Amino acid sequence: MGVTSSFDDPDVAAAYATWRARELAWLLGYPFLLRALEEGGGRGPVLDVGCGHGEVAVQVARRFASPVVAVDASPAMLEVARREHADPSVTYHQAEGRRLDFLDTASMGAAYSAFVLLMQPSRAALQELADEVGRVLRPGARFAVLDMDHSRSTLLARRPAAEGEQITVQVGDTEIHDYYWLPETYTEIMAKAGFADVHVEWLTWEGTADPALFSWRDRAPGPVTCSLVVLSGTRR
Ligand SMILES: C[S@@+](CC[C@H](N)C(=O)[O-])C[C@H]1O[C@@H](n2cnc3c(N)ncnc32)[C@H](O)[C@@H]1O
């Protein structure tokens, strides 16, 4: 079964690649994902599930001095990736539904996925994706995920009544559709897919902001409820 999403639209793919809010994710998102991946210690080919326009894949290839197998369901996104983030260490592949049949079982040393689980329309789809990542990872390999804890989001106009409901997110001038999942669900799904020690980290500003900025106030800001999370687990 194919995967269709807003990202199949070339206008959305182009808008996402130039979306200014992505710079924020480089402050309070991707660095935490890459740290979780690094702490996994795995080496060898790294899998990027839902690589989008390839910006993160190129950074991972350089930082880890490793080949990156970057997979996406959207031909429009892959076109942007091949054009704007071509790199000899990164190979881009079109996903076959949620399967990675072109990859052998236990052939990857690590995997990561950023803002992709939140696009899956059902629990079954989430499980299928996690199972497939589990299949292609070697035992002991790390799977790290950057995603949203929508229950902490201040951006939702309306909190959905139930998990799995579709929500709309503004990307520049266009809208994309995501789904309201909670980190507890991701944890369950990863555990069921054969990952041990699944851990959720809620990201905070600490360590990312210059303390001198807080000299304007008689105390530093209190804990911030950030809706970004990093999950990681180790393939059994
Ligand atoms: C929000 S974008 C994130 C792209 C990239 N990971 C980043 O952080 O910039 C989500 C991407 O996941 C892709 N995607 C969604 N479901 C997928 C699936 N089941 N398999 C592969 N790619 C998927 C979409 O086509 C889209 O390019």
The ligand as a MOL file (V3000), in Angstrom:
LIG
                    3D

  0  0  0     0  0            999 V3000
M  V30 BEGIN CTAB
M  V30 COUNTS 27 29 0 0 0
M  V30 BEGIN ATOM
M  V30 1 C 7.6270 16.6200 8.3240 0
M  V30 2 S 8.5890 15.8720 7.0860 0 CHG=1
M  V30 3 C 10.1390 15.6340 7.9210 0
M  V30 4 C 11.2850 15.4600 6.9820 0
M  V30 5 C 12.6610 15.2960 7.6550 0
M  V30 6 N 12.6830 14.1170 8.4680 0
M  V30 7 C 13.0110 16.5160 8.4610 0
M  V30 8 O 13.0810 16.4500 9.6880 0
M  V30 9 O 13.2140 17.5660 7.8500 0 CHG=-1
M  V30 10 C 7.9320 14.2330 7.0590 0
M  V30 11 C 8.4420 13.3920 5.9060 0
M  V30 12 O 8.0980 12.0190 6.1600 0
M  V30 13 C 7.6860 11.4190 4.9440 0
M  V30 14 N 6.8960 10.2220 5.2880 0
M  V30 15 C 5.7030 10.1800 5.9110 0
M  V30 16 N 5.3230 8.9100 6.0880 0
M  V30 17 C 6.3200 8.1320 5.6020 0
M  V30 18 C 6.5270 6.7260 5.5150 0
M  V30 19 N 5.6260 5.8670 5.9910 0
M  V30 20 N 7.6630 6.2670 4.9410 0
M  V30 21 C 8.5890 7.1530 4.4640 0
M  V30 22 N 8.4350 8.4810 4.5070 0
M  V30 23 C 7.3240 8.9630 5.0930 0
M  V30 24 C 6.9570 12.5210 4.2240 0
M  V30 25 O 6.8790 12.2840 2.8350 0
M  V30 26 C 7.8160 13.7440 4.5730 0
M  V30 27 O 8.8320 13.9730 3.6350 0
M  V30 END ATOM
M  V30 BEGIN BOND
M  V30 1 1 1 2
M  V30 2 1 2 3
M  V30 3 1 2 10
M  V30 4 1 3 4
M  V30 5 1 4 5
M  V30 6 1 5 6
M  V30 7 1 5 7
M  V30 8 2 7 8
M  V30 9 1 7 9
M  V30 10 1 10 11
M  V30 11 1 11 12
M  V30 12 1 11 26
M  V30 13 1 12 13
M  V30 14 1 13 14
M  V30 15 1 13 24
M  V30 16 1 14 15
M  V30 17 1 14 23
M  V30 18 2 15 16
M  V30 19 1 16 17
M  V30 20 1 17 18
M  V30 21 2 17 23
M  V30 22 1 18 19
M  V30 23 2 18 20
M  V30 24 1 20 21
M  V30 25 2 21 22
M  V30 26 1 22 23
M  V30 27 1 24 25
M  V30 28 1 24 26
M  V30 29 1 26 27
M  V30 END BOND
M  V30 END CTAB
M  END
